């Protein structure tokens, strides 16, 4: 994922009314961006954390 694509995705997600769904999708956008920048290890550790969206 490129920076510009991530920014556009985040802009699009600002319009999503379901904040829980938006938050889940934002997390994925940011993880995809980190992975594309070579930070797979950061994403791997982040994914080990229990998440609760509500």
mmCIF entry with sequence, helices, sheets and N, C-alpha, C, O atoms, coordinates in Angstrom:
data_MODEL
# 
_entry.id   MODEL 
# 
_entity.id                         1 
_entity.type                       polymer 
_entity.pdbx_number_of_molecules   1 
# 
_entity_poly.entity_id                      1 
_entity_poly.type                           'polypeptide(L)' 
_entity_poly.nstd_linkage                   no 
_entity_poly.nstd_monomer                   no 
_entity_poly.pdbx_seq_one_letter_code       
;(UNK)(UNK)(UNK)(UNK)(UNK)(UNK)(UNK)(UNK)(UNK)(UNK)(UNK)(UNK)(UNK)(UNK)(UNK)(UNK)
(UNK)(UNK)(UNK)(UNK)(UNK)(UNK)(UNK)(UNK)(UNK)(UNK)(UNK)(UNK)(UNK)(UNK)(UNK)(UNK)
(UNK)(UNK)(UNK)(UNK)(UNK)(UNK)(UNK)(UNK)(UNK)(UNK)(UNK)(UNK)(UNK)(UNK)(UNK)(UNK)
(UNK)(UNK)(UNK)(UNK)(UNK)(UNK)
;
_entity_poly.pdbx_seq_one_letter_code_can   XXXXXXXXXXXXXXXXXXXXXXXXXXXXXXXXXXXXXXXXXXXXXXXXXXXXXX 
_entity_poly.pdbx_strand_id                 A 
# 
loop_
_entity_poly_seq.entity_id 
_entity_poly_seq.num 
_entity_poly_seq.mon_id 
_entity_poly_seq.hetero 
1 1  UNK n 
1 2  UNK n 
1 3  UNK n 
1 4  UNK n 
1 5  UNK n 
1 6  UNK n 
1 7  UNK n 
1 8  UNK n 
1 9  UNK n 
1 10 UNK n 
1 11 UNK n 
1 12 UNK n 
1 13 UNK n 
1 14 UNK n 
1 15 UNK n 
1 16 UNK n 
1 17 UNK n 
1 18 UNK n 
1 19 UNK n 
1 20 UNK n 
1 21 UNK n 
1 22 UNK n 
1 23 UNK n 
1 24 UNK n 
1 25 UNK n 
1 26 UNK n 
1 27 UNK n 
1 28 UNK n 
1 29 UNK n 
1 30 UNK n 
1 31 UNK n 
1 32 UNK n 
1 33 UNK n 
1 34 UNK n 
1 35 UNK n 
1 36 UNK n 
1 37 UNK n 
1 38 UNK n 
1 39 UNK n 
1 40 UNK n 
1 41 UNK n 
1 42 UNK n 
1 43 UNK n 
1 44 UNK n 
1 45 UNK n 
1 46 UNK n 
1 47 UNK n 
1 48 UNK n 
1 49 UNK n 
1 50 UNK n 
1 51 UNK n 
1 52 UNK n 
1 53 UNK n 
1 54 UNK n 
# 
_struct_asym.id          A 
_struct_asym.entity_id   1 
# 
loop_
_struct_conf.conf_type_id 
_struct_conf.id 
_struct_conf.pdbx_PDB_helix_id 
_struct_conf.beg_label_comp_id 
_struct_conf.beg_label_asym_id 
_struct_conf.beg_label_seq_id 
_struct_conf.pdbx_beg_PDB_ins_code 
_struct_conf.end_label_comp_id 
_struct_conf.end_label_asym_id 
_struct_conf.end_label_seq_id 
_struct_conf.pdbx_end_PDB_ins_code 
_struct_conf.beg_auth_comp_id 
_struct_conf.beg_auth_asym_id 
_struct_conf.beg_auth_seq_id 
_struct_conf.end_auth_comp_id 
_struct_conf.end_auth_asym_id 
_struct_conf.end_auth_seq_id 
_struct_conf.pdbx_PDB_helix_class 
_struct_conf.details 
_struct_conf.pdbx_PDB_helix_length 
HELX_P HELX_P1 AA1 UNK A 3  ? UNK A 13 ? UNK A 3  UNK A 13 1 ? 11 
HELX_P HELX_P2 AA2 UNK A 19 ? UNK A 36 ? UNK A 19 UNK A 36 1 ? 18 
HELX_P HELX_P3 AA3 UNK A 40 ? UNK A 47 ? UNK A 40 UNK A 47 1 ? 8  
# 
_struct_conf_type.id          HELX_P 
_struct_conf_type.criteria    ? 
_struct_conf_type.reference   ? 
# 
loop_
_atom_site.group_PDB 
_atom_site.id 
_atom_site.type_symbol 
_atom_site.label_atom_id 
_atom_site.label_alt_id 
_atom_site.label_comp_id 
_atom_site.label_asym_id 
_atom_site.label_entity_id 
_atom_site.label_seq_id 
_atom_site.pdbx_PDB_ins_code 
_atom_site.Cartn_x 
_atom_site.Cartn_y 
_atom_site.Cartn_z 
_atom_site.occupancy 
_atom_site.B_iso_or_equiv 
_atom_site.pdbx_formal_charge 
_atom_site.auth_seq_id 
_atom_site.auth_comp_id 
_atom_site.auth_asym_id 
_atom_site.auth_atom_id 
_atom_site.pdbx_PDB_model_num 
ATOM 1   N N  . UNK A 1 1  ? 0.851   -1.174  0.000  1.00 0.00 ? 1  UNK A N  1 
ATOM 2   C CA . UNK A 1 1  ? 0.000   0.000   0.000  1.00 0.00 ? 1  UNK A CA 1 
ATOM 3   C C  . UNK A 1 1  ? 0.896   1.235   0.000  1.00 0.00 ? 1  UNK A C  1 
ATOM 4   O O  . UNK A 1 1  ? 1.881   1.301   0.735  1.00 0.00 ? 1  UNK A O  1 
ATOM 5   N N  . UNK A 1 2  ? 0.550   2.187   -0.813 1.00 0.00 ? 2  UNK A N  1 
ATOM 6   C CA . UNK A 1 2  ? 1.298   3.433   -0.888 1.00 0.00 ? 2  UNK A CA 1 
ATOM 7   C C  . UNK A 1 2  ? 0.681   4.478   0.042  1.00 0.00 ? 2  UNK A C  1 
ATOM 8   O O  . UNK A 1 2  ? -0.492  4.388   0.406  1.00 0.00 ? 2  UNK A O  1 
ATOM 9   N N  . UNK A 1 3  ? 1.474   5.448   0.410  1.00 0.00 ? 3  UNK A N  1 
ATOM 10  C CA . UNK A 1 3  ? 1.035   6.500   1.321  1.00 0.00 ? 3  UNK A CA 1 
ATOM 11  C C  . UNK A 1 3  ? -0.250  7.172   0.834  1.00 0.00 ? 3  UNK A C  1 
ATOM 12  O O  . UNK A 1 3  ? -1.188  7.356   1.610  1.00 0.00 ? 3  UNK A O  1 
ATOM 13  N N  . UNK A 1 4  ? -0.291  7.531   -0.431 1.00 0.00 ? 4  UNK A N  1 
ATOM 14  C CA . UNK A 1 4  ? -1.456  8.232   -0.977 1.00 0.00 ? 4  UNK A CA 1 
ATOM 15  C C  . UNK A 1 4  ? -2.710  7.359   -0.904 1.00 0.00 ? 4  UNK A C  1 
ATOM 16  O O  . UNK A 1 4  ? -3.803  7.854   -0.626 1.00 0.00 ? 4  UNK A O  1 
ATOM 17  N N  . UNK A 1 5  ? -2.546  6.061   -1.154 1.00 0.00 ? 5  UNK A N  1 
ATOM 18  C CA . UNK A 1 5  ? -3.672  5.129   -1.065 1.00 0.00 ? 5  UNK A CA 1 
ATOM 19  C C  . UNK A 1 5  ? -4.175  5.031   0.378  1.00 0.00 ? 5  UNK A C  1 
ATOM 20  O O  . UNK A 1 5  ? -5.380  5.001   0.626  1.00 0.00 ? 5  UNK A O  1 
ATOM 21  N N  . UNK A 1 6  ? -3.243  4.983   1.314  1.00 0.00 ? 6  UNK A N  1 
ATOM 22  C CA . UNK A 1 6  ? -3.620  4.922   2.729  1.00 0.00 ? 6  UNK A CA 1 
ATOM 23  C C  . UNK A 1 6  ? -4.367  6.186   3.134  1.00 0.00 ? 6  UNK A C  1 
ATOM 24  O O  . UNK A 1 6  ? -5.383  6.115   3.825  1.00 0.00 ? 6  UNK A O  1 
ATOM 25  N N  . UNK A 1 7  ? -3.870  7.338   2.707  1.00 0.00 ? 7  UNK A N  1 
ATOM 26  C CA . UNK A 1 7  ? -4.535  8.599   3.045  1.00 0.00 ? 7  UNK A CA 1 
ATOM 27  C C  . UNK A 1 7  ? -5.937  8.621   2.471  1.00 0.00 ? 7  UNK A C  1 
ATOM 28  O O  . UNK A 1 7  ? -6.873  9.022   3.163  1.00 0.00 ? 7  UNK A O  1 
ATOM 29  N N  . UNK A 1 8  ? -6.110  8.201   1.223  1.00 0.00 ? 8  UNK A N  1 
ATOM 30  C CA . UNK A 1 8  ? -7.439  8.204   0.616  1.00 0.00 ? 8  UNK A CA 1 
ATOM 31  C C  . UNK A 1 8  ? -8.372  7.241   1.346  1.00 0.00 ? 8  UNK A C  1 
ATOM 32  O O  . UNK A 1 8  ? -9.546  7.549   1.548  1.00 0.00 ? 8  UNK A O  1 
ATOM 33  N N  . UNK A 1 9  ? -7.860  6.086   1.738  1.00 0.00 ? 9  UNK A N  1 
ATOM 34  C CA . UNK A 1 9  ? -8.674  5.136   2.494  1.00 0.00 ? 9  UNK A CA 1 
ATOM 35  C C  . UNK A 1 9  ? -9.114  5.733   3.822  1.00 0.00 ? 9  UNK A C  1 
ATOM 36  O O  . UNK A 1 9  ? -10.262 5.566   4.234  1.00 0.00 ? 9  UNK A O  1 
ATOM 37  N N  . UNK A 1 10 ? -8.204  6.427   4.489  1.00 0.00 ? 10 UNK A N  1 
ATOM 38  C CA . UNK A 1 10 ? -8.539  7.050   5.769  1.00 0.00 ? 10 UNK A CA 1 
ATOM 39  C C  . UNK A 1 10 ? -9.569  8.165   5.588  1.00 0.00 ? 10 UNK A C  1 
ATOM 40  O O  . UNK A 1 10 ? -10.465 8.326   6.418  1.00 0.00 ? 10 UNK A O  1 
ATOM 41  N N  . UNK A 1 11 ? -9.445  8.925   4.517  1.00 0.00 ? 11 UNK A N  1 
ATOM 42  C CA . UNK A 1 11 ? -10.433 9.967   4.220  1.00 0.00 ? 11 UNK A CA 1 
ATOM 43  C C  . UNK A 1 11 ? -11.800 9.333   3.979  1.00 0.00 ? 11 UNK A C  1 
ATOM 44  O O  . UNK A 1 11 ? -12.812 9.803   4.499  1.00 0.00 ? 11 UNK A O  1 
ATOM 45  N N  . UNK A 1 12 ? -11.821 8.267   3.190  1.00 0.00 ? 12 UNK A N  1 
ATOM 46  C CA . UNK A 1 12 ? -13.081 7.571   2.920  1.00 0.00 ? 12 UNK A CA 1 
ATOM 47  C C  . UNK A 1 12 ? -13.710 7.032   4.201  1.00 0.00 ? 12 UNK A C  1 
ATOM 48  O O  . UNK A 1 12 ? -14.927 7.100   4.378  1.00 0.00 ? 12 UNK A O  1 
ATOM 49  N N  . UNK A 1 13 ? -12.888 6.504   5.081  1.00 0.00 ? 13 UNK A N  1 
ATOM 50  C CA . UNK A 1 13 ? -13.391 5.915   6.317  1.00 0.00 ? 13 UNK A CA 1 
ATOM 51  C C  . UNK A 1 13 ? -13.911 6.959   7.299  1.00 0.00 ? 13 UNK A C  1 
ATOM 52  O O  . UNK A 1 13 ? -14.656 6.621   8.219  1.00 0.00 ? 13 UNK A O  1 
ATOM 53  N N  . UNK A 1 14 ? -13.535 8.204   7.118  1.00 0.00 ? 14 UNK A N  1 
ATOM 54  C CA . UNK A 1 14 ? -14.055 9.273   7.974  1.00 0.00 ? 14 UNK A CA 1 
ATOM 55  C C  . UNK A 1 14 ? -15.558 9.447   7.786  1.00 0.00 ? 14 UNK A C  1 
ATOM 56  O O  . UNK A 1 14 ? -16.233 9.996   8.656  1.00 0.00 ? 14 UNK A O  1 
ATOM 57  N N  . UNK A 1 15 ? -16.082 8.983   6.658  1.00 0.00 ? 15 UNK A N  1 
ATOM 58  C CA . UNK A 1 15 ? -17.510 9.130   6.368  1.00 0.00 ? 15 UNK A CA 1 
ATOM 59  C C  . UNK A 1 15 ? -18.341 7.927   6.823  1.00 0.00 ? 15 UNK A C  1 
ATOM 60  O O  . UNK A 1 15 ? -19.569 7.962   6.743  1.00 0.00 ? 15 UNK A O  1 
ATOM 61  N N  . UNK A 1 16 ? -17.701 6.890   7.287  1.00 0.00 ? 16 UNK A N  1 
ATOM 62  C CA . UNK A 1 16 ? -18.419 5.694   7.728  1.00 0.00 ? 16 UNK A CA 1 
ATOM 63  C C  . UNK A 1 16 ? -19.087 5.995   9.064  1.00 0.00 ? 16 UNK A C  1 
ATOM 64  O O  . UNK A 1 16 ? -18.430 6.420   10.015 1.00 0.00 ? 16 UNK A O  1 
ATOM 65  N N  . UNK A 1 17 ? -20.386 5.774   9.127  1.00 0.00 ? 17 UNK A N  1 
ATOM 66  C CA . UNK A 1 17 ? -21.135 6.086   10.357 1.00 0.00 ? 17 UNK A CA 1 
ATOM 67  C C  . UNK A 1 17 ? -20.932 5.037   11.442 1.00 0.00 ? 17 UNK A C  1 
ATOM 68  O O  . UNK A 1 17 ? -21.021 5.350   12.630 1.00 0.00 ? 17 UNK A O  1 
ATOM 69  N N  . UNK A 1 18 ? -20.664 3.813   11.052 1.00 0.00 ? 18 UNK A N  1 
ATOM 70  C CA . UNK A 1 18 ? -20.438 2.748   12.029 1.00 0.00 ? 18 UNK A CA 1 
ATOM 71  C C  . UNK A 1 18 ? -18.987 2.847   12.496 1.00 0.00 ? 18 UNK A C  1 
ATOM 72  O O  . UNK A 1 18 ? -18.074 2.343   11.842 1.00 0.00 ? 18 UNK A O  1 
ATOM 73  N N  . UNK A 1 19 ? -18.793 3.502   13.633 1.00 0.00 ? 19 UNK A N  1 
ATOM 74  C CA . UNK A 1 19 ? -17.433 3.773   14.092 1.00 0.00 ? 19 UNK A CA 1 
ATOM 75  C C  . UNK A 1 19 ? -16.659 2.501   14.421 1.00 0.00 ? 19 UNK A C  1 
ATOM 76  O O  . UNK A 1 19 ? -15.438 2.461   14.267 1.00 0.00 ? 19 UNK A O  1 
ATOM 77  N N  . UNK A 1 20 ? -17.355 1.469   14.870 1.00 0.00 ? 20 UNK A N  1 
ATOM 78  C CA . UNK A 1 20 ? -16.669 0.206   15.168 1.00 0.00 ? 20 UNK A CA 1 
ATOM 79  C C  . UNK A 1 20 ? -16.088 -0.391  13.897 1.00 0.00 ? 20 UNK A C  1 
ATOM 80  O O  . UNK A 1 20 ? -14.925 -0.793  13.869 1.00 0.00 ? 20 UNK A O  1 
ATOM 81  N N  . UNK A 1 21 ? -16.901 -0.450  12.839 1.00 0.00 ? 21 UNK A N  1 
ATOM 82  C CA . UNK A 1 21 ? -16.417 -0.982  11.556 1.00 0.00 ? 21 UNK A CA 1 
ATOM 83  C C  . UNK A 1 21 ? -15.296 -0.115  11.000 1.00 0.00 ? 21 UNK A C  1 
ATOM 84  O O  . UNK A 1 21 ? -14.300 -0.623  10.486 1.00 0.00 ? 21 UNK A O  1 
ATOM 85  N N  . UNK A 1 22 ? -15.471 1.198   11.109 1.00 0.00 ? 22 UNK A N  1 
ATOM 86  C CA . UNK A 1 22 ? -14.443 2.109   10.609 1.00 0.00 ? 22 UNK A CA 1 
ATOM 87  C C  . UNK A 1 22 ? -13.124 1.880   11.344 1.00 0.00 ? 22 UNK A C  1 
ATOM 88  O O  . UNK A 1 22 ? -12.060 1.848   10.725 1.00 0.00 ? 22 UNK A O  1 
ATOM 89  N N  . UNK A 1 23 ? -13.199 1.723   12.665 1.00 0.00 ? 23 UNK A N  1 
ATOM 90  C CA . UNK A 1 23 ? -11.992 1.521   13.464 1.00 0.00 ? 23 UNK A CA 1 
ATOM 91  C C  . UNK A 1 23 ? -11.266 0.235   13.041 1.00 0.00 ? 23 UNK A C  1 
ATOM 92  O O  . UNK A 1 23 ? -10.042 0.223   12.906 1.00 0.00 ? 23 UNK A O  1 
ATOM 93  N N  . UNK A 1 24 ? -12.012 -0.817  12.839 1.00 0.00 ? 24 UNK A N  1 
ATOM 94  C CA . UNK A 1 24 ? -11.418 -2.087  12.403 1.00 0.00 ? 24 UNK A CA 1 
ATOM 95  C C  . UNK A 1 24 ? -10.723 -1.900  11.052 1.00 0.00 ? 24 UNK A C  1 
ATOM 96  O O  . UNK A 1 24 ? -9.603  -2.369  10.853 1.00 0.00 ? 24 UNK A O  1 
ATOM 97  N N  . UNK A 1 25 ? -11.393 -1.215  10.133 1.00 0.00 ? 25 UNK A N  1 
ATOM 98  C CA . UNK A 1 25 ? -10.820 -0.999  8.803  1.00 0.00 ? 25 UNK A CA 1 
ATOM 99  C C  . UNK A 1 25 ? -9.606  -0.070  8.851  1.00 0.00 ? 25 UNK A C  1 
ATOM 100 O O  . UNK A 1 25 ? -8.635  -0.279  8.124  1.00 0.00 ? 25 UNK A O  1 
ATOM 101 N N  . UNK A 1 26 ? -9.659  0.945   9.699  1.00 0.00 ? 26 UNK A N  1 
ATOM 102 C CA . UNK A 1 26 ? -8.519  1.850   9.852  1.00 0.00 ? 26 UNK A CA 1 
ATOM 103 C C  . UNK A 1 26 ? -7.304  1.084   10.361 1.00 0.00 ? 26 UNK A C  1 
ATOM 104 O O  . UNK A 1 26 ? -6.193  1.271   9.866  1.00 0.00 ? 26 UNK A O  1 
ATOM 105 N N  . UNK A 1 27 ? -7.519  0.227   11.347 1.00 0.00 ? 27 UNK A N  1 
ATOM 106 C CA . UNK A 1 27 ? -6.414  -0.594  11.847 1.00 0.00 ? 27 UNK A CA 1 
ATOM 107 C C  . UNK A 1 27 ? -5.761  -1.365  10.705 1.00 0.00 ? 27 UNK A C  1 
ATOM 108 O O  . UNK A 1 27 ? -4.536  -1.451  10.627 1.00 0.00 ? 27 UNK A O  1 
ATOM 109 N N  . UNK A 1 28 ? -6.585  -1.927  9.820  1.00 0.00 ? 28 UNK A N  1 
ATOM 110 C CA . UNK A 1 28 ? -6.053  -2.718  8.711  1.00 0.00 ? 28 UNK A CA 1 
ATOM 111 C C  . UNK A 1 28 ? -5.284  -1.839  7.733  1.00 0.00 ? 28 UNK A C  1 
ATOM 112 O O  . UNK A 1 28 ? -4.223  -2.232  7.248  1.00 0.00 ? 28 UNK A O  1 
ATOM 113 N N  . UNK A 1 29 ? -5.805  -0.662  7.441  1.00 0.00 ? 29 UNK A N  1 
ATOM 114 C CA . UNK A 1 29 ? -5.110  0.263   6.537  1.00 0.00 ? 29 UNK A CA 1 
ATOM 115 C C  . UNK A 1 29 ? -3.733  0.591   7.099  1.00 0.00 ? 29 UNK A C  1 
ATOM 116 O O  . UNK A 1 29 ? -2.735  0.541   6.380  1.00 0.00 ? 29 UNK A O  1 
ATOM 117 N N  . UNK A 1 30 ? -3.680  0.923   8.373  1.00 0.00 ? 30 UNK A N  1 
ATOM 118 C CA . UNK A 1 30 ? -2.399  1.286   8.983  1.00 0.00 ? 30 UNK A CA 1 
ATOM 119 C C  . UNK A 1 30 ? -1.431  0.105   9.029  1.00 0.00 ? 30 UNK A C  1 
ATOM 120 O O  . UNK A 1 30 ? -0.230  0.272   8.818  1.00 0.00 ? 30 UNK A O  1 
ATOM 121 N N  . UNK A 1 31 ? -1.954  -1.083  9.304  1.00 0.00 ? 31 UNK A N  1 
ATOM 122 C CA . UNK A 1 31 ? -1.093  -2.273  9.298  1.00 0.00 ? 31 UNK A CA 1 
ATOM 123 C C  . UNK A 1 31 ? -0.575  -2.559  7.895  1.00 0.00 ? 31 UNK A C  1 
ATOM 124 O O  . UNK A 1 31 ? 0.596   -2.897  7.721  1.00 0.00 ? 31 UNK A O  1 
ATOM 125 N N  . UNK A 1 32 ? -1.441  -2.425  6.894  1.00 0.00 ? 32 UNK A N  1 
ATOM 126 C CA . UNK A 1 32 ? -1.006  -2.630  5.512  1.00 0.00 ? 32 UNK A CA 1 
ATOM 127 C C  . UNK A 1 32 ? 0.085   -1.633  5.128  1.00 0.00 ? 32 UNK A C  1 
ATOM 128 O O  . UNK A 1 32 ? 1.056   -1.994  4.463  1.00 0.00 ? 32 UNK A O  1 
ATOM 129 N N  . UNK A 1 33 ? -0.077  -0.384  5.545  1.00 0.00 ? 33 UNK A N  1 
ATOM 130 C CA . UNK A 1 33 ? 0.930   0.632   5.255  1.00 0.00 ? 33 UNK A CA 1 
ATOM 131 C C  . UNK A 1 33 ? 2.249   0.295   5.940  1.00 0.00 ? 33 UNK A C  1 
ATOM 132 O O  . UNK A 1 33 ? 3.312   0.374   5.325  1.00 0.00 ? 33 UNK A O  1 
ATOM 133 N N  . UNK A 1 34 ? 2.177   -0.081  7.214  1.00 0.00 ? 34 UNK A N  1 
ATOM 134 C CA . UNK A 1 34 ? 3.407   -0.460  7.931  1.00 0.00 ? 34 UNK A CA 1 
ATOM 135 C C  . UNK A 1 34 ? 4.112   -1.626  7.245  1.00 0.00 ? 34 UNK A C  1 
ATOM 136 O O  . UNK A 1 34 ? 5.333   -1.619  7.095  1.00 0.00 ? 34 UNK A O  1 
ATOM 137 N N  . UNK A 1 35 ? 3.340   -2.623  6.832  1.00 0.00 ? 35 UNK A N  1 
ATOM 138 C CA . UNK A 1 35 ? 3.935   -3.770  6.147  1.00 0.00 ? 35 UNK A CA 1 
ATOM 139 C C  . UNK A 1 35 ? 4.591   -3.349  4.837  1.00 0.00 ? 35 UNK A C  1 
ATOM 140 O O  . UNK A 1 35 ? 5.671   -3.837  4.502  1.00 0.00 ? 35 UNK A O  1 
ATOM 141 N N  . UNK A 1 36 ? 3.956   -2.456  4.100  1.00 0.00 ? 36 UNK A N  1 
ATOM 142 C CA . UNK A 1 36 ? 4.528   -2.016  2.826  1.00 0.00 ? 36 UNK A CA 1 
ATOM 143 C C  . UNK A 1 36 ? 5.818   -1.230  3.030  1.00 0.00 ? 36 UNK A C  1 
ATOM 144 O O  . UNK A 1 36 ? 6.636   -1.123  2.116  1.00 0.00 ? 36 UNK A O  1 
ATOM 145 N N  . UNK A 1 37 ? 5.997   -0.685  4.223  1.00 0.00 ? 37 UNK A N  1 
ATOM 146 C CA . UNK A 1 37 ? 7.213   0.056   4.552  1.00 0.00 ? 37 UNK A CA 1 
ATOM 147 C C  . UNK A 1 37 ? 8.275   -0.833  5.193  1.00 0.00 ? 37 UNK A C  1 
ATOM 148 O O  . UNK A 1 37 ? 9.327   -0.353  5.614  1.00 0.00 ? 37 UNK A O  1 
ATOM 149 N N  . UNK A 1 38 ? 7.989   -2.135  5.263  1.00 0.00 ? 38 UNK A N  1 
ATOM 150 C CA . UNK A 1 38 ? 8.976   -3.073  5.789  1.00 0.00 ? 38 UNK A CA 1 
ATOM 151 C C  . UNK A 1 38 ? 8.893   -3.314  7.282  1.00 0.00 ? 38 UNK A C  1 
ATOM 152 O O  . UNK A 1 38 ? 9.848   -3.806  7.883  1.00 0.00 ? 38 UNK A O  1 
ATOM 153 N N  . UNK A 1 39 ? 7.770   -2.975  7.887  1.00 0.00 ? 39 UNK A N  1 
ATOM 154 C CA . UNK A 1 39 ? 7.629   -3.128  9.336  1.00 0.00 ? 39 UNK A CA 1 
ATOM 155 C C  . UNK A 1 39 ? 6.691   -4.277  9.691  1.00 0.00 ? 39 UNK A C  1 
ATOM 156 O O  . UNK A 1 39 ? 5.820   -4.141  10.551 1.00 0.00 ? 39 UNK A O  1 
ATOM 157 N N  . UNK A 1 40 ? 6.881   -5.404  9.020  1.00 0.00 ? 40 UNK A N  1 
ATOM 158 C CA . UNK A 1 40 ? 6.043   -6.568  9.290  1.00 0.00 ? 40 UNK A CA 1 
ATOM 159 C C  . UNK A 1 40 ? 6.137   -7.011  10.735 1.00 0.00 ? 40 UNK A C  1 
ATOM 160 O O  . UNK A 1 40 ? 5.159   -7.488  11.310 1.00 0.00 ? 40 UNK A O  1 
ATOM 161 N N  . UNK A 1 41 ? 7.320   -6.854  11.324 1.00 0.00 ? 41 UNK A N  1 
ATOM 162 C CA . UNK A 1 41 ? 7.514   -7.267  12.710 1.00 0.00 ? 41 UNK A CA 1 
ATOM 163 C C  . UNK A 1 41 ? 6.659   -6.439  13.676 1.00 0.00 ? 41 UNK A C  1 
ATOM 164 O O  . UNK A 1 41 ? 6.166   -6.970  14.672 1.00 0.00 ? 41 UNK A O  1 
ATOM 165 N N  . UNK A 1 42 ? 6.484   -5.173  13.397 1.00 0.00 ? 42 UNK A N  1 
ATOM 166 C CA . UNK A 1 42 ? 5.638   -4.321  14.228 1.00 0.00 ? 42 UNK A CA 1 
ATOM 167 C C  . UNK A 1 42 ? 4.185   -4.790  14.134 1.00 0.00 ? 42 UNK A C  1 
ATOM 168 O O  . UNK A 1 42 ? 3.494   -4.901  15.147 1.00 0.00 ? 42 UNK A O  1 
ATOM 169 N N  . UNK A 1 43 ? 3.732   -5.064  12.915 1.00 0.00 ? 43 UNK A N  1 
ATOM 170 C CA . UNK A 1 43 ? 2.362   -5.519  12.698 1.00 0.00 ? 43 UNK A CA 1 
ATOM 171 C C  . UNK A 1 43 ? 2.143   -6.871  13.368 1.00 0.00 ? 43 UNK A C  1 
ATOM 172 O O  . UNK A 1 43 ? 1.090   -7.117  13.955 1.00 0.00 ? 43 UNK A O  1 
ATOM 173 N N  . UNK A 1 44 ? 3.127   -7.732  13.277 1.00 0.00 ? 44 UNK A N  1 
ATOM 174 C CA . UNK A 1 44 ? 3.012   -9.052  13.903 1.00 0.00 ? 44 UNK A CA 1 
ATOM 175 C C  . UNK A 1 44 ? 2.790   -8.914  15.406 1.00 0.00 ? 44 UNK A C  1 
ATOM 176 O O  . UNK A 1 44 ? 1.938   -9.597  15.974 1.00 0.00 ? 44 UNK A O  1 
ATOM 177 N N  . UNK A 1 45 ? 3.548   -8.039  16.045 1.00 0.00 ? 45 UNK A N  1 
ATOM 178 C CA . UNK A 1 45 ? 3.381   -7.844  17.491 1.00 0.00 ? 45 UNK A CA 1 
ATOM 179 C C  . UNK A 1 45 ? 2.054   -7.151  17.801 1.00 0.00 ? 45 UNK A C  1 
ATOM 180 O O  . UNK A 1 45 ? 1.401   -7.483  18.791 1.00 0.00 ? 45 UNK A O  1 
ATOM 181 N N  . UNK A 1 46 ? 1.656   -6.208  16.977 1.00 0.00 ? 46 UNK A N  1 
ATOM 182 C CA . UNK A 1 46 ? 0.373   -5.523  17.167 1.00 0.00 ? 46 UNK A CA 1 
ATOM 183 C C  . UNK A 1 46 ? -0.777  -6.520  17.092 1.00 0.00 ? 46 UNK A C  1 
ATOM 184 O O  . UNK A 1 46 ? -1.723  -6.444  17.877 1.00 0.00 ? 46 UNK A O  1 
ATOM 185 N N  . UNK A 1 47 ? -0.695  -7.447  16.156 1.00 0.00 ? 47 UNK A N  1 
ATOM 186 C CA . UNK A 1 47 ? -1.763  -8.432  15.975 1.00 0.00 ? 47 UNK A CA 1 
ATOM 187 C C  . UNK A 1 47 ? -1.879  -9.406  17.141 1.00 0.00 ? 47 UNK A C  1 
ATOM 188 O O  . UNK A 1 47 ? -2.892  -10.094 17.265 1.00 0.00 ? 47 UNK A O  1 
ATOM 189 N N  . UNK A 1 48 ? -0.877  -9.476  17.986 1.00 0.00 ? 48 UNK A N  1 
ATOM 190 C CA . UNK A 1 48 ? -0.923  -10.350 19.162 1.00 0.00 ? 48 UNK A CA 1 
ATOM 191 C C  . UNK A 1 48 ? -1.723  -9.729  20.306 1.00 0.00 ? 48 UNK A C  1 
ATOM 192 O O  . UNK A 1 48 ? -2.075  -10.416 21.265 1.00 0.00 ? 48 UNK A O  1 
ATOM 193 N N  . UNK A 1 49 ? -2.006  -8.442  20.205 1.00 0.00 ? 49 UNK A N  1 
ATOM 194 C CA . UNK A 1 49 ? -2.740  -7.743  21.256 1.00 0.00 ? 49 UNK A CA 1 
ATOM 195 C C  . UNK A 1 49 ? -4.237  -7.985  21.076 1.00 0.00 ? 49 UNK A C  1 
ATOM 196 O O  . UNK A 1 49 ? -4.774  -7.846  19.977 1.00 0.00 ? 49 UNK A O  1 
ATOM 197 N N  . UNK A 1 50 ? -4.899  -8.349  22.172 1.00 0.00 ? 50 UNK A N  1 
ATOM 198 C CA . UNK A 1 50 ? -6.346  -8.529  22.126 1.00 0.00 ? 50 UNK A CA 1 
ATOM 199 C C  . UNK A 1 50 ? -6.989  -7.165  21.899 1.00 0.00 ? 50 UNK A C  1 
ATOM 200 O O  . UNK A 1 50 ? -6.652  -6.182  22.558 1.00 0.00 ? 50 UNK A O  1 
ATOM 201 N N  . UNK A 1 51 ? -7.910  -7.130  20.963 1.00 0.00 ? 51 UNK A N  1 
ATOM 202 C CA . UNK A 1 51 ? -8.600  -5.880  20.651 1.00 0.00 ? 51 UNK A CA 1 
ATOM 203 C C  . UNK A 1 51 ? -10.072 -6.012  20.946 1.00 0.00 ? 51 UNK A C  1 
ATOM 204 O O  . UNK A 1 51 ? -10.671 -7.070  20.752 1.00 0.00 ? 51 UNK A O  1 
ATOM 205 N N  . UNK A 1 52 ? -10.643 -4.933  21.413 1.00 0.00 ? 52 UNK A N  1 
ATOM 206 C CA . UNK A 1 52 ? -12.065 -4.908  21.703 1.00 0.00 ? 52 UNK A CA 1 
ATOM 207 C C  . UNK A 1 52 ? -12.625 -3.628  21.112 1.00 0.00 ? 52 UNK A C  1 
ATOM 208 O O  . UNK A 1 52 ? -12.244 -2.523  21.500 1.00 0.00 ? 52 UNK A O  1 
ATOM 209 N N  . UNK A 1 53 ? -13.523 -3.798  20.180 1.00 0.00 ? 53 UNK A N  1 
ATOM 210 C CA . UNK A 1 53 ? -14.148 -2.647  19.528 1.00 0.00 ? 53 UNK A CA 1 
ATOM 211 C C  . UNK A 1 53 ? -15.602 -2.595  19.988 1.00 0.00 ? 53 UNK A C  1 
ATOM 212 O O  . UNK A 1 53 ? -16.336 -3.579  19.887 1.00 0.00 ? 53 UNK A O  1 
ATOM 213 N N  . UNK A 1 54 ? -15.996 -1.453  20.485 1.00 0.00 ? 54 UNK A N  1 
ATOM 214 C CA . UNK A 1 54 ? -17.393 -1.300  20.906 1.00 0.00 ? 54 UNK A CA 1 
ATOM 215 C C  . UNK A 1 54 ? -17.781 0.149   20.962 1.00 0.00 ? 54 UNK A C  1 
ATOM 216 O O  . UNK A 1 54 ? -18.922 0.470   21.297 1.00 0.00 ? 54 UNK A O  1 
# 
